[in-house]
Amino acid sequence: MDGNSWRRDDTPEDDQQRLAQALVETARVINQSLKLDEVLQLILKTIGNVVPHDAANIMLVENGVAKITAVNGYEKIGVEKPILLNQRREIRSVPTLWRMAQTGEPIVISDTRQSSEWTNFASSGWILSFLSTPILHKGKTIGFINLNCSTLGFYSNYHAERLRSFADQAAIAIENARLYEKAQDELAVRKKIELELQATMNELESRVEQRTAQLKNMNEQLHRELQRRQKAERALETERTSLAKRVEERTAELSSVNAELARAAHLKDAFLANMSHELRTPLNAIINVAETLEEQVYGSLNDRQLQAVRTQEASAAHLLSLINDILDLSKIGSGKLELVLDIVPI
């Protein structure tokens, strides 16, 4: 049997004192760690100080299923540890577990061969005596402590009471470990969230920096484009001013030329008027005199004289025709030419 702190010759007073000391020592030991696996192993290691046994295991309950989470002592009787660990039992299908879950009381089986509540499993054939108690926390069954013994009729209600007292200490240690693990898990989740949040913030900062750089680049480009446009507008304004000046100068030049043209046209008109008056009048007189001579009003003319008069008349008429043509050109220029419609031989 594991443990030697309990003797059958103890008085009730000695036994209670030894139990109290054992529980105090047990509480001190199992509270040394907050890791659940270590707490469960410490519970199995110290349980022999309260109740002797050949092998022991702890089952933890989750969603109506009890799973063997920690074992001790099975190697000595030839049962390999991995065979037992993580085995699952549906509480409703195992009479001993179901009764403890319903009553919250420990159960003692002095002879597993004769008990209707005992359930044989592949690795439990060597067990003749069985003691188990529920691990209760705030009235809820969170697990079971199972003690196995190869001695027939070994366990009694006495052992059950001692084990129940021990289970109360174990429940506190298990819940503390669970709370610690839960806190660690929450801390890990929080750290993960913080890391993800930090990564997100870093990414956002990077995006903000990139966007800021892009905006800065765009602003610089816009500023350069604005400067270019302002420069182009100034150049265009300068060109407009220069063009206006050149147009003004050209307009002045054209005004001057137009004035000269007008003066020339005036001179031309004056010249033509003088020509019409000064040339046509003498020519008409010459033609009239020639015609009078040709008609021999002033006396008869010989053939040579008559021919000379005719030549004089023809030349004067031709010259008068040229002057009339020049006057017609002048009328065409001024838009005052009058067309004479008549029938002419082609």
C-alpha positions in Angstrom: 0.0 0.0 0.0 1.1 3.6 -0.7 1.6 5.7 2.4 2.2 4.8 6.0 0.6 7.6 7.9 -2.5 5.6 8.9 -2.4 2.7 11.3 -5.3 0.5 12.4 -4.3 0.8 16.1 -4.8 4.6 16.1 -7.3 6.0 18.6 -10.0 8.2 17.1 -8.3 11.3 18.6 -5.0 10.3 17.2 -6.6 9.5 13.9 -8.3 12.8 13.6 -5.1 14.6 14.5 -3.1 12.7 12.0 -5.8 13.3 9.4 -5.8 17.1 10.1 -2.0 17.1 9.8 -2.1 15.1 6.6 -4.7 17.4 5.1 -2.7 20.5 6.1 0.4 19.0 4.6 -1.5 17.9 1.5 -2.9 21.4 1.1 0.6 22.9 1.4 2.0 20.5 -1.2 -0.7 20.6 -3.8 -0.9 24.4 -3.6 2.8 24.7 -4.6 1.8 24.8 -8.3 -0.9 26.4 -10.4 -0.4 24.1 -13.4 -3.3 21.6 -13.6 -1.2 18.6 -14.6 1.3 19.2 -11.8 -1.5 19.8 -9.3 -3.1 16.5 -10.3 0.1 14.6 -9.9 0.7 16.2 -6.5 -2.8 15.1 -5.4 -2.1 11.5 -6.4 1.4 11.7 -4.7 0.0 12.9 -1.4 -3.2 11.0 -1.2 -1.4 8.0 0.3 -0.9 10.1 3.5 -4.7 10.0 3.9 -6.0 6.7 2.4 -3.7 3.7 1.4 -4.1 2.2 -2.0 -2.4 0.2 -4.7 -3.2 2.6 -7.5 -5.2 5.7 -8.0 -6.5 7.9 -10.8 -8.3 11.2 -11.2 -11.1 11.8 -13.6 -12.3 15.2 -14.6 -15.8 15.9 -15.9 -16.7 17.8 -18.9 -20.2 17.8 -20.6 -21.3 14.6 -18.9 -18.1 12.7 -19.7 -15.4 11.7 -17.2 -11.9 11.5 -18.6 -9.0 9.9 -16.8 -6.6 12.8 -16.6 -3.9 11.6 -14.1 -2.8 8.1 -12.8 -0.4 6.7 -10.2 0.8 3.3 -9.1 -0.5 1.2 -12.1 3.0 0.5 -13.4 3.7 -1.6 -10.3 0.9 -4.0 -11.1 1.8 -4.2 -14.8 -0.8 -1.7 -16.3 0.9 0.7 -18.6 0.1 4.4 -18.0 -0.7 5.3 -21.6 -3.5 2.6 -21.7 -5.4 4.5 -19.0 -4.8 8.1 -19.7 -7.5 10.0 -21.6 -9.9 7.0 -21.4 -13.4 8.4 -21.4 -16.5 7.2 -19.5 -20.0 8.4 -20.1 -21.2 9.1 -16.6 -24.7 7.8 -17.2 -23.3 4.5 -18.4 -21.2 3.8 -15.4 -23.3 3.1 -12.3 -20.7 4.1 -9.7 -20.0 7.4 -11.4 -23.7 8.1 -12.0 -24.6 7.5 -8.3 -21.9 9.8 -7.1 -22.8 12.5 -9.5 -26.4 12.3 -8.3 -25.8 12.0 -4.5 -22.4 13.8 -4.1 -21.4 11.0 -1.8 -18.4 8.6 -2.0 -18.9 5.0 -2.9 -17.2 1.9 -1.4 -17.1 -1.5 -3.1 -15.5 -4.1 -0.8 -15.8 -6.9 -3.3 -15.9 -5.9 -7.0 -16.7 -9.5 -8.0 -20.0 -9.4 -6.1 -21.1 -5.8 -6.7 -23.9 -5.0 -9.2 -22.6 -1.5 -9.5 -19.1 -2.4 -10.6 -18.2 -2.2 -14.2 -15.2 -4.3 -15.5 -12.9 -2.8 -18.0 -10.1 -4.4 -19.9 -7.4 -3.3 -17.4 -9.4 -3.6 -14.2 -9.5 -7.3 -13.6 -7.0 -7.1 -10.7 -9.1 -4.7 -8.7 -11.0 -6.3 -5.8 -11.7 -3.3 -3.6 -12.7 0.1 -4.9 -13.1 3.5 -3.2 -14.2 6.6 -5.0 -15.4 10.1 -4.1 -16.7 12.9 -6.2 -14.7 16.2 -6.3 -17.2 18.9 -5.6 -17.0 22.6 -6.2 -19.9 24.7 -5.2 -22.1 21.6 -5.2 -21.2 20.7 -8.7 -19.2 17.5 -9.5 -16.1 18.5 -11.4 -14.3 15.1 -11.1 -13.7 11.9 -9.3 -10.8 10.4 -7.2 -10.7 6.6 -7.7 -8.6 4.3 -5.4 -8.0 0.7 -6.4 -6.8 -2.1 -4.2 -6.0 -5.8 -4.9 -7.0 -6.8 -1.4 -10.6 -8.1 -0.9 -12.7 -6.1 1.5 -10.0 -3.5 2.1 -12.1 -0.2 2.0 -14.8 0.9 4.4 -16.9 3.9 5.2 -14.0 5.1 7.4 -11.8 5.4 4.4 -14.6 7.0 2.4 -14.9 9.9 5.0 -11.1 10.4 4.9 -11.1 10.5 1.1 -14.0 12.9 1.0 -12.1 15.3 3.3 -9.1 15.0 1.1 -11.3 15.6 -2.0 -12.4 18.9 -0.6 -8.8 20.1 -0.5 -8.2 18.7 -3.9 -11.2 20.5 -5.3 -9.9 23.9 -4.2 -6.5 23.2 -5.7 -8.0 21.9 -9.0 -10.3 25.0 -9.3 -7.3 27.3 -8.5 -5.3 25.6 -11.2 -8.2 25.8 -13.7 -8.7 29.5 -12.9 -5.0 30.0 -13.4 -5.0 28.1 -16.7 -8.1 30.0 -17.8 -6.4 33.3 -16.8 -3.3 32.2 -18.7 -5.4 31.2 -21.7 -7.2 34.6 -21.5 -3.9 36.3 -21.1 -2.5 34.4 -24.1 -5.6 35.3 -26.1 -5.3 38.9 -25.0 -1.6 38.9 -25.9 -2.5 37.4 -29.3 -5.2 40.0 -29.8 -2.7 42.7 -28.7 -0.1 41.4 -31.1 -2.7 41.3 -33.9 -3.9 44.7 -32.9 -0.4 46.0 -32.8 0.3 44.4 -36.2 -2.9 46.0 -37.5 -1.9 49.3 -36.1 1.6 49.0 -37.6 0.0 48.1 -40.9 -2.3 51.1 -40.6 0.6 53.3 -39.7 2.5 52.0 -42.7 -0.5 52.6 -44.9 -0.9 56.1 -43.5 2.8 56.8 -44.1 2.5 55.4 -47.6 -0.6 57.4 -48.2 1.0 60.5 -46.7 4.0 60.0 -48.9 1.7 59.6 -51.9 -0.3 62.7 -51.0 3.0 64.6 -50.5 4.2 63.5 -53.9 0.8 64.4 -55.4 1.0 67.8 -53.7 4.5 68.3 -55.0 3.4 67.3 -58.5 0.3 69.6 -58.3 2.6 72.4 -57.0 5.0 71.9 -59.9 2.0 71.8 -62.3 0.6 74.9 -60.8 3.9 76.7 -61.1 4.2 75.5 -64.7 0.7 76.8 -65.5 1.4 80.1 -63.8 4.6 80.4 -65.8 2.7 79.5 -69.0 0.0 82.0 -68.1 2.6 84.7 -67.5 4.3 83.9 -70.8 0.9 83.9 -72.5 0.0 87.2 -70.9 3.4 88.6 -72.0 2.8 87.3 -75.5 -0.7 88.8 -75.5 0.7 92.2 -74.4 3.4 91.9 -77.1 0.8 90.9 -79.6 -1.5 93.7 -78.6 1.4 96.1 -78.9 2.3 94.7 -82.4 -1.4 94.9 -83.4 -1.5 98.5 -82.2 1.7 99.3 -84.1 0.4 97.5 -87.2 -2.9 99.3 -86.9 -1.1 102.6 -86.7 0.9 101.6 -89.7 -2.2 100.5 -91.6 -3.9 103.8 -90.6 -0.9 105.7 -91.9 -0.9 103.6 -95.1 -4.7 104.1 -95.5 -4.2 107.8 -95.0 -1.5 107.8 -97.7 -3.7 105.8 -100.0 -6.6 108.2 -99.3 -4.3 111.1 -100.1 -3.1 109.3 -103.2 -6.7 108.6 -104.3 -7.5 112.2 -103.7 -4.6 113.3 -105.8 -5.6 110.8 -108.4 -9.1 112.2 -108.5 -7.7 115.6 -108.7 -5.4 114.6 -111.5 -8.3 113.0 -113.4 -10.5 116.0 -112.8 -7.7 118.3 -114.1 -7.1 115.9 -117.0 -10.8 115.9 -117.8 -10.9 119.7 -117.7 -7.6 120.6 -119.0 -7.2 118.0 -121.7 -10.6 117.2 -123.0 -11.6 120.9 -123.5 -8.6 121.6 -125.8 -9.0 118.3 -127.6 -12.6 119.0 -128.3 -11.7 122.4 -129.7 -9.0 120.8 -131.9 -11.4 118.2 -133.1 -14.1 120.9 -133.8 -11.6 123.1 -135.7 -10.3 120.0 -137.7 -13.9 119.1 -138.6 -14.5 122.8 -139.7 -11.4 122.8 -141.9 -12.3 119.4 -143.2 -15.7 120.8 -144.3 -13.8 123.7 -145.9 -15.8 126.3 -144.2 -12.8 128.7 -144.2 -11.9 127.9 -147.8 -11.0 125.1 -150.0 -8.1 122.8 -149.2 -6.0 120.8 -151.5 -5.7 117.0 -151.1 -2.5 117.2 -149.0 -4.0 119.8 -146.7 -7.2 117.8 -146.4 -5.3 114.7 -145.6 -3.3 116.5 -142.8 -6.5 117.9 -141.3 -8.1 114.4 -141.3 -4.9 113.0 -139.6 -5.1 115.7 -137.0 -8.8 115.0 -136.4 -8.2 111.2 -136.1 -5.2 111.7 -133.7 -7.2 114.1 -131.5 -10.1 111.7 -131.5 -7.8 108.8 -130.5 -6.3 110.8 -127.7 -9.7 111.8 -126.5 -10.7 108.1 -126.5 -7.7 107.2 -124.4 -8.5 110.0 -121.9 -12.1 108.7 -121.7 -10.8 105.2 -121.1 -8.7 106.5 -118.2 -11.7 108.2 -116.8 -13.7 105.0 -117.1 -11.0 103.1 -115.1 -11.3 105.8 -112.4 -15.0 105.3 -112.3 -14.6 101.5 -112.0 -12.3 102.0 -109.0 -14.8 104.3 -107.3 -17.8 102.2 -108.2 -19.4 104.9 -110.3 -19.1 103.3 -113.8 -22.4 103.2 -115.6 -23.0 100.3 -118.1 -24.6 101.2 -121.4 -26.5 98.3 -122.8 -26.6 98.3 -126.6 -26.5 96.0 -129.6 -23.0 95.7 -131.0 -21.6 93.6 -133.8 -19.6 90.6 -132.5 
